[in-house]
Amino acid sequence: QVELVESGGGLVQAGGSLRLSCSASGIALRNTGMHWFRQAPGKQRELVATMTAEGRMDFADSVKGRFTFSSLVTNHRVTLQMDSLKPEDTVVYYCNVKIGPLYDYWGQGTQVTVSS
């Protein structure tokens, strides 16, 4: 059984930093790759960051230069380092793993709130 659990969200002032972690059981993140999405109320989920199984990292233009993946990547934990946070980064962040066309796993989400 696959389970994804996000942690590390919280309240931070603008310009501050947070580290979001995705902990996985039942799969090996190094083999599958993973994504971080975020979603504001009433809006579609937005792809924020991707780490592929080959180790390639991609980021949305809105977070490029501010977000990165921690070098401490294991089969069961991936951490997103978020720096220079802005009030518009205030949303719920989700960990996601897609395996082929059939499997699409999501965590429960973690709230990030950036105060101005």
Wavefront OBJ file of the C-alpha trace (Angstrom):
o trace
v 0.000 0.000 0.000
v 1.388 3.376 -1.018
v 1.199 6.287 1.370
v 2.558 9.811 0.992
v 2.727 12.151 3.961
v 3.743 15.788 3.774
v 5.247 17.666 6.701
v 6.996 20.930 7.400
v 4.326 23.437 6.539
v 3.519 26.329 8.821
v 3.548 30.074 9.265
v 6.507 32.178 8.213
v 7.123 35.845 7.486
v 7.745 37.029 3.962
v 11.346 36.459 3.019
v 11.625 33.488 5.312
v 12.184 29.818 4.592
v 10.444 26.512 5.107
v 11.340 22.926 4.346
v 8.589 20.613 3.164
v 9.166 16.892 3.319
v 7.363 14.105 1.524
v 7.645 10.782 3.302
v 6.718 7.742 1.274
v 5.923 4.163 2.157
v 5.233 1.370 -0.282
v 7.291 2.921 -3.054
v 10.859 4.031 -3.666
v 10.963 7.709 -4.597
v 14.338 7.372 -6.271
v 12.741 4.916 -8.710
v 9.533 6.810 -9.379
v 10.411 10.463 -9.131
v 7.914 12.777 -7.528
v 6.182 16.131 -7.832
v 5.122 18.944 -5.572
v 1.851 20.660 -6.410
v 0.086 23.473 -4.660
v -3.498 24.613 -4.676
v -5.198 27.779 -3.600
v -8.917 27.745 -2.708
v -11.053 27.759 -5.824
v -8.107 27.283 -8.157
v -6.589 24.346 -10.002
v -3.590 22.572 -8.609
v -0.358 24.058 -9.851
v 2.766 22.009 -10.514
v 5.547 23.567 -8.464
v 8.498 21.199 -8.660
v 9.473 17.859 -10.176
v 12.261 15.456 -9.413
v 12.509 12.679 -12.005
v 13.810 9.166 -11.397
v 16.894 10.217 -13.353
v 17.513 13.026 -10.888
v 16.463 15.906 -13.108
v 14.827 18.774 -11.239
v 12.358 21.229 -12.740
v 10.598 24.170 -11.146
v 7.701 26.409 -12.062
v 8.734 29.874 -13.175
v 6.948 31.322 -10.151
v 9.330 29.559 -7.753
v 12.474 29.180 -9.826
v 15.498 30.474 -7.960
v 13.669 30.306 -4.639
v 12.724 26.637 -4.277
v 15.043 23.682 -4.600
v 15.297 20.056 -3.603
v 17.434 19.163 -0.636
v 20.433 17.016 -1.470
v 19.257 14.602 1.222
v 17.058 12.484 -1.041
v 16.297 8.912 -0.062
v 13.923 6.287 -1.358
v 11.413 7.312 1.265
v 11.894 11.018 1.809
v 12.264 14.040 -0.422
v 12.560 17.552 0.944
v 11.681 20.790 -0.816
v 13.633 23.804 0.420
v 11.601 26.985 0.021
v 13.451 30.278 0.442
v 12.501 33.912 -0.044
v 8.875 33.048 0.545
v 6.205 35.476 -0.616
v 2.617 35.958 0.554
v 1.456 34.514 -2.768
v 3.119 31.217 -1.812
v 0.386 30.832 0.800
v -1.467 27.698 -0.263
v -1.686 23.986 0.487
v 1.219 21.952 -0.882
v 0.817 18.349 -2.004
v 3.258 15.555 -2.648
v 2.460 13.478 -5.740
v 3.820 10.350 -7.373
v 2.655 9.155 -10.777
v 3.540 5.676 -12.015
v 2.567 5.108 -15.622
v -0.958 5.961 -16.726
v -2.722 4.081 -13.965
v -1.216 5.073 -10.654
v -1.505 8.557 -9.218
v -0.789 8.954 -5.522
v -1.342 12.058 -3.393
v -0.564 13.087 0.130
v -3.059 14.872 2.337
v -1.380 18.244 1.892
v 0.358 20.676 4.197
v -0.545 24.330 4.653
v 2.044 27.026 4.079
v 1.173 30.527 5.213
v 3.437 33.475 4.462
v 2.614 36.698 6.263
v 3.464 40.072 4.787
l 1 2 3 4 5 6 7 8 9 10 11 12 13 14 15 16 17 18 19 20 21 22 23 24 25 26 27 28 29 30 31 32 33 34 35 36 37 38 39 40 41 42 43 44 45 46 47 48 49 50 51 52 53 54 55 56 57 58 59 60 61 62 63 64 65 66 67 68 69 70 71 72 73 74 75 76 77 78 79 80 81 82 83 84 85 86 87 88 89 90 91 92 93 94 95 96 97 98 99 100 101 102 103 104 105 106 107 108 109 110 111 112 113 114 115 116
